[in-house]
Amino acid sequence: MDIFRLVGTFARTTAAKSNWHTFDVRLGATMASTKPKYRLTYFTFTGLAEPTRLLFAYGGIEYEDVRISQADWPKFKKSMPIHLMPVLEIDGKIIHQSLAMARYVAKQVGLTGDNDLEACEIDMKVDTLNDYRLKILEGSSEADPVRKARLKEKLDKETLPFLLGKLDTWVKESNGYFANNKLSWADLYFFAISGFLDVYHGRELLPGYPNLQALRETVSKIPAIKAWVEKRPPDNYTPYAW
Ligand SMILES: N[C@@H](CCC(=O)N[C@@H](CS)C(=O)NCC(=O)O)C(=O)O
């Protein structure tokens, strides 16, 4: 039995008595009989799996949502391709790297644009959003309080006004979306990360950026996204647990 089958089995059999839980997500879409079998494995919080979870929700795609507690993680770390999660299994093929898997699912649900140039425009926005995410994480995960204060000050005074200003302008110039004047996976990616980045940075980051706020609202009102957000498990996250 491979490790991912083992993770799934363990999660199912221990769900009742541990922090692990797993559940199949069915959103009622009629699926062809040849549909791929998806299993997404990540921690018990939104984080880097959430863009893919949102894309599955958007497309009404059924998948197994396996969640590993941070306490149990050391048992499984070494079995992951680069010792990190998320990991997506597609009919037995193991995919890692959250952006690669999100882009793949985005393609399945029609959110990667209508041609290569549109896809490139979307990738460019996603990569910038990822840069923004990493800047915030750099500040929030710094353990030394003096360095942390210095990093946060630079973020608040320089980096965030610049990056958020750019992102806000891009949305304004693209009809309320990140790219190509229409919804794409960049918008769902933004929606996924903007929730937890507020928490990591310790304050709401979007006030003052009306176009980003409006986009967050637009995505939250997509029926399939709204339904997922209402039913998804709450984040269970312990900072600096690795
Ligand atoms: N570039 C990777 C980064 C993955 C990553 O850093 N995952 C973190 C959780 S967000 C992790 O697995 N941490 C556990 C550890 O470092 O042991 C991706 O986008 O998937």
The ligand as an SDF file (V2000), in Angstrom:
LIG
                    3D

 20 19  0  0  0  0  0  0  0  0999 V2000
    6.2590   25.8090   -2.4680 N   0  0  0  0  0  0  0  0  0  0  0  0
    5.4940   24.8530   -1.7160 C   0  0  0  0  0  0  0  0  0  0  0  0
    5.5670   25.2320   -0.2470 C   0  0  0  0  0  0  0  0  0  0  0  0
    4.8780   24.1920    0.6140 C   0  0  0  0  0  0  0  0  0  0  0  0
    5.0030   24.5150    2.0880 C   0  0  0  0  0  0  0  0  0  0  0  0
    5.8380   25.3550    2.5250 O   0  0  0  0  0  0  0  0  0  0  0  0
    4.1870   23.8360    2.9060 N   0  0  0  0  0  0  0  0  0  0  0  0
    4.2210   24.0280    4.3330 C   0  0  0  0  0  0  0  0  0  0  0  0
    2.8280   24.3330    4.8700 C   0  0  0  0  0  0  0  0  0  0  0  0
    2.1690   25.8000    4.1940 S   0  0  0  0  0  0  0  0  0  0  0  0
    4.6540   22.7430    5.0060 C   0  0  0  0  0  0  0  0  0  0  0  0
    4.4110   21.6620    4.5000 O   0  0  0  0  0  0  0  0  0  0  0  0
    5.2910   22.8440    6.1910 N   0  0  0  0  0  0  0  0  0  0  0  0
    5.6710   21.7160    6.9640 C   0  0  0  0  0  0  0  0  0  0  0  0
    7.1250   21.6170    7.2450 C   0  0  0  0  0  0  0  0  0  0  0  0
    7.8790   22.5410    6.8820 O   0  0  0  0  0  0  0  0  0  0  0  0
    7.5090   20.6110    7.8470 O   0  0  0  0  0  0  0  0  0  0  0  0
    4.0290   24.8660   -2.2160 C   0  0  0  0  0  0  0  0  0  0  0  0
    3.5850   25.9290   -2.6900 O   0  0  0  0  0  0  0  0  0  0  0  0
    3.3590   23.8250   -2.1500 O   0  0  0  0  0  0  0  0  0  0  0  0
  1  2  1  0
  2  3  1  0
  2 18  1  0
  3  4  1  0
  4  5  1  0
  5  6  2  0
  5  7  1  0
  7  8  1  0
  8  9  1  0
  8 11  1  0
  9 10  1  0
 11 12  2  0
 11 13  1  0
 13 14  1  0
 14 15  1  0
 15 16  2  0
 15 17  1  0
 18 19  2  0
 18 20  1  0
M  END
$$$$
